[in-house]
Amino acid sequence: MTNPDSLYVYYISGTGNARLTSQWIIEVADKKGMKTVVQQIDRLRKTDLPLPEERPLTGFVYPTHGFNAAPLMLKFIAGFPRGDGREIFLANTRAGMKLYKLFTPGLSGLALIVPALILRLKGYRCVGFRPVDLPSNWISVHPGLKTKVIESIIDHWEPKVKKFAEDILAGKRIYRGLYSLPVDLVLIPVAAAYYLAGRFFLAKTFIANSNCNNCGICIEECPTESITMIRGRPYWKMTCESCMRCMNRCPQQAIETAHGMATGMILLASAAYGWLIKTVIEFTGLAPSAWWWKGFSDLLSFGLMVAVAYIVYLIMHYGMHFRAVRIVVRFTSLTAIPGWRRYSYLIRGRKKKNNDS
C-alpha cells in the first residue's frame, strides 16, 4: 500500500458509538500530520470527497442494525463515486456488554460483508475490517448500561481502535472482522428477514407519551428524516432505522417502545397469516410441498407483518389522544418503567468530562 496523505471518515451514529470510534481514528491520523476529514452522513447531505490528486484512505464507520450495516450507510456507499483502486476500511460498532470482568462481543452478520462487496464492485480495495464492541444501546430491549460499565467498555476499546488505525495507516492489512465469519454466515437468514421486514416493523414500535411537549428535537435529530408531526404528535415513518437517537436524546424521556402494541401486531399478523394461507390452499388447491412454497409463504408473512404494523400504528397514533390509550401504552411499555436508563446522554457526559479535565 502507498502511504496515504489524507484520511476521510464517513460515519452514521445513533447514540454516539460510531462517532466516538471515528474520533479515535481521526486522532491517530492528526498526530501523524495527515489531512483529515470526518463527516456524519445524516440525511445524505452533500459530503466532501477526496480530491483527484490525493492518495486518500477512506473509512466507513457505522452501527450494526439487525446484523446488517445501517441502511442509510448502505445507501451512502451505493452512491459513493467509483474507486479506481483507492483503498478503504470498514468499522462496525456492535452490541458490546460486560459480565463482571469479561467484555463480551456483539455479532456482525452481514454488516461488514455486504458493504465490502459493494465497494469492491465499485473498484475499491479494502485494507481493513474492524468490529468495535462498544456498549449496547438497544434500549428497546434492555435499559441503558450503568455509567461505570459504559466507561469501562469505552476505556477497553479506545486503545484497540487506535491500534487498528495505527496499523492501517502504516500500510498493514487488518481483517479482524473475518474471525467471526462462520457465525456471521449462519446469521444470513436473520439479517435478510430484518432487512426485508424487521426494520419496517420496528419503525412502528416508537410512540411519544404524555410527557411530549412538542419541542421538535426528535424531528431535528433524526438522521433519516423519519419523524414528522401529525395531529400534534410525533409520528414515525417506515424509513426509521431504529437507531435510538430520538429515544436517547429526548429531554423529556417521552419516547417509548410500545411493547404491548408490538406484541399485538405480531399476534394479529400471525392470525392473518394462518387464515390467509389456509384460504389460499382451499381455493387454489396448491400443494404446500411445492419447492417454491416456502419462499412464497415467507414473503407473504413479511408483507403481512409490515401491513399490520402500519395499520395498527395508525390506529394507535390517533388513539394516543385519549387518556385511556395512553395509560395502556404506558403500562405495557418496558421503556416506561421508572429507572429504565437512556444511553447517549452518558456518552455526551463523558465527552464533557474529558473537555473539562
Order of alpha helices (4+ residues) and beta strands (2+ residues): beta-alpha-beta-beta-beta-alpha-beta-beta-beta-alpha-beta-alpha-beta-alpha-alpha-alpha-beta-alpha-beta-beta-alpha-beta-alpha-alpha-alpha-alpha
